């Protein structure tokens, strides 16, 4: 079932069976991040927190490229002074925070270039699939800036290891899809024309989980990465499982034994 969503200037959204297909929609500019897209993404991800109709988000880019980073025609927003620069910088960073705060898992489907902010969006997703033509780089390092930007220094070493992250962040060197797969930057590489199908299959598997179980899984993974001890992680896991036992385990077990899809409630 397809349902209409709020219209955005730089995004297109299609909702199907609990999944939002969120498309960065400035293909002529390679989906580069401008002021309007910043505001659109802030609004979209900010609105997801209590939107239980959306179970999973699939993030992709229209046209040849996923996202070519910051639109360099709009750098004046960041360079007119320290105060203005700090405000602009934080607005972009807030997109990343809202992607991680939203309870829905985010699947990034990357074709062509994912550079700068495009790489940051990719890293902030929970699962990353790439087309064979995908390539990634820390573009900030090539335009006079630090390679530590909008969450990249947090996510990239966790994804690919400190050495690989340093190589990318200290040079701006491009990584192709094959190396991205070897290093753990993406979990699957497929032909470009199979990318949407692969993303749809993954989203459907996620949406088959119990609604609360899926949300708590994302929350638990986020918290476990920065937890101070195994005991803290197990305490968090115990609470999450107890919250799901009563509402969902009986139905989940019955569906498994009867070889049918489970019918979970989100009420």
C-alpha positions, 0 to 999 in steps of 0.5 A: 500500500502506498500512502502520500507523505508531506511534500519536501523541496529536496526529498521524495518519500514513498511509504509502503507496508511500514517502510519509508523510501526516503530519496535525496532528490537533487539529482542534477546537483548529485544530491549535494546538501544545500540549505533547503535539504538541511531543513528538510532532513532535520524535519523528516528525521525529527518527525520520526520519533513518535511516528509508529506507522514507519517501521524502517527507513530506506535512504537513497539518492536520485540519479547517478550519485547518492550524495556529493556532500556539501553544495559548494555554491553555498559555502558562504553560510559557513564562512561568514564568521565563527558564529554563523559557521558554528550554527551552520555546522551544528545544523548539519550535525543535528541531522546525524544525531536525529538519524541515530535517535529515531527508533526506526532502523535506517538502511542506506542504499549507495550508488555512485559517490557518497562523499563528505556529508554523503559519507556521514549519512551512510555511516549514520545508517544502521545497515549499508548496501552499495552498488558496484559503482559506489565510492566513498571519501572524506571530502572535507579533507580535500577542501582545507578542513579537518577530516573529523566532521559530522560524526565521521570520526565516531562512526568510521573507525568503528566500521573499518578500524582505526588504520583504515579510517585514518587513511581515509580521513587524512587523505580524502582518498576514495574507497571503491565498493570492493574495498568498502565491503572488505573493510566493513564499511558496507555489508553487501555489494550488488549490481546497481539495478539490484540495489533497490530489490536488495534493500526492499528484501532487507527492510521486509525482514526487519519489518517482520520483527515485533514493532517494539522489539525492532525499536529496542534492538536499534536502541540497544545496539546504540547504547551497547557500543558506548556502554562501560561494561558487559554488566551494563549491556546485559542489564539493558538487554534483560530489560528489553527482553522482559518488555517484549516477552509478554506482548510478543513471545507467544505469537512469535513462537506460535507463528514459527511452529505453524510456519506462518508470518507473525501478527504483532500488535503495536498497541 
